[in-house]
Amino acid sequence: MQTIALLAHLACFKGIWGPHLIIVPTSVLLNWDLEFKKWLPSFKVMSYYGSQKERREKRVGWTKPNTFHVCVTSYKLVIQDYRAFRSKKVVLSHPRRGSQYQELQVSTVATSP
């Protein structure tokens, strides 16, 4: 909820509509989509999950302005598709869950060329 409120504040008061990347555990991916629809329905939210082919299709044209405001995906998919995410700003959900291994993976995504 705090993240959604922050994104609403950035959009309404600072004019920063995104795109934003939110990385969450796979188990809560759909919950985030529902929460955005409930609390911030004007935002275009892309839930980035599915088969490799489905994810490739979602990436087509996603660098164009106003394609989406928020992309919500899982830690696992960011690691698998790290090249697609390397230039995105990252918001991590549930960082307390992060093990040393998980932190290393996220660090790898953030610093990959």
Legacy VTK file of the C-alpha trace (Angstrom):
# vtk DataFile Version 3.0
C-alpha trace
ASCII
DATASET POLYDATA
POINTS 113 float
0.000 0.000 0.000
2.825 2.417 0.830
4.428 1.823 -2.556
1.167 2.495 -4.372
0.676 5.682 -2.359
4.225 6.776 -3.211
3.644 6.188 -6.923
0.354 8.136 -6.751
2.183 11.027 -5.052
4.952 10.998 -7.662
2.389 11.057 -10.489
0.016 13.663 -9.065
2.410 16.074 -7.370
5.711 15.586 -9.184
4.509 14.613 -12.659
6.536 11.377 -12.580
4.240 8.781 -14.085
6.875 6.135 -14.707
7.526 3.662 -15.999
8.211 2.041 -12.637
9.311 -1.547 -12.030
8.082 -3.372 -8.928
9.636 -6.745 -8.125
7.663 -8.989 -5.783
7.534 -12.634 -4.733
5.634 -14.735 -7.286
3.031 -15.619 -4.658
1.779 -12.003 -4.426
2.098 -10.934 -8.058
-1.641 -11.023 -8.750
-2.396 -9.322 -5.422
-0.387 -6.304 -6.574
-2.393 -6.135 -9.784
-5.647 -6.152 -7.795
-4.373 -3.516 -5.362
-3.431 -1.180 -8.211
-6.904 -1.623 -9.738
-8.465 -0.848 -6.377
-6.335 2.103 -5.225
-4.868 3.569 -8.422
-7.181 2.600 -11.293
-5.882 5.347 -13.594
-2.440 3.722 -13.742
-1.637 1.400 -16.642
-0.233 -1.699 -14.951
1.568 -4.473 -16.808
1.723 -7.741 -14.913
4.846 -9.317 -16.354
4.496 -13.088 -16.101
3.676 -16.047 -18.315
5.584 -18.293 -20.662
8.738 -17.111 -22.388
6.724 -16.406 -25.542
4.041 -14.456 -23.636
6.683 -12.358 -21.879
8.431 -11.653 -25.195
5.104 -10.441 -26.614
4.576 -8.165 -23.605
7.999 -6.594 -24.191
7.161 -5.603 -27.772
6.855 -1.824 -27.806
7.247 -1.415 -24.065
9.953 1.226 -24.470
7.475 3.594 -26.124
6.169 6.415 -23.897
2.937 5.737 -21.984
2.865 2.019 -22.768
2.467 1.410 -19.027
3.067 3.271 -15.780
3.998 0.271 -13.644
5.389 -3.150 -14.446
4.934 -5.732 -11.688
6.965 -8.917 -11.927
8.665 -11.535 -9.797
12.257 -11.890 -8.629
12.562 -15.085 -10.669
11.464 -13.471 -13.938
13.756 -10.484 -13.481
16.667 -12.888 -13.202
15.527 -14.914 -16.229
14.904 -11.821 -18.401
17.566 -9.552 -16.892
18.543 -7.999 -20.235
15.042 -6.590 -20.632
15.181 -4.970 -17.178
18.732 -3.662 -17.023
17.798 -0.001 -17.595
14.739 0.051 -15.330
14.482 1.612 -11.878
13.686 -1.006 -9.264
11.291 -1.142 -6.297
11.556 -4.329 -4.235
8.588 -5.664 -2.322
9.180 -7.604 0.889
12.942 -7.019 1.079
12.995 -8.781 4.451
12.536 -11.998 2.475
15.818 -11.469 0.710
18.435 -14.038 1.421
22.075 -13.499 0.575
21.475 -15.416 -2.662
18.480 -13.277 -3.589
20.367 -10.049 -2.843
23.203 -11.241 -5.049
20.786 -11.932 -7.894
19.132 -8.501 -7.638
22.564 -6.880 -7.477
23.539 -8.732 -10.639
20.468 -7.394 -12.446
21.102 -3.854 -11.250
24.719 -3.801 -12.397
24.594 -5.872 -15.572
25.801 -4.031 -18.729
LINES 1 114
113 0 1 2 3 4 5 6 7 8 9 10 11 12 13 14 15 16 17 18 19 20 21 22 23 24 25 26 27 28 29 30 31 32 33 34 35 36 37 38 39 40 41 42 43 44 45 46 47 48 49 50 51 52 53 54 55 56 57 58 59 60 61 62 63 64 65 66 67 68 69 70 71 72 73 74 75 76 77 78 79 80 81 82 83 84 85 86 87 88 89 90 91 92 93 94 95 96 97 98 99 100 101 102 103 104 105 106 107 108 109 110 111 112
